[in-house]
Amino acid sequence: MEQLAAESLVFTDLSESHDVSAQHPDRVAQMKTAMLAWRVRMGVAGISGCR
């Protein structure tokens, strides 16, 4: 049920004005891992300004 609530924010908080990362630390960790993997694949992992 918690995941359904988080997914519903996509439709109700279109401007992303509510930071829900503290409520979903596991999802944040998954997203950070995926982003880092993408940056490595794109060859931008070491470029300044990319976090």
Sequence and secondary structure as in RCSB ss.txt:
>XXXX:A:sequence
MEQLAAESLVFTDLSESHDVSAQHPDRVAQMKTAMLAWRVRMGVAGISGCR
>XXXX:A:secstr
 HHHHHHHHHHH TT  S  GGG HHHHHHHHHHHHHHHHHHT TTSTT  
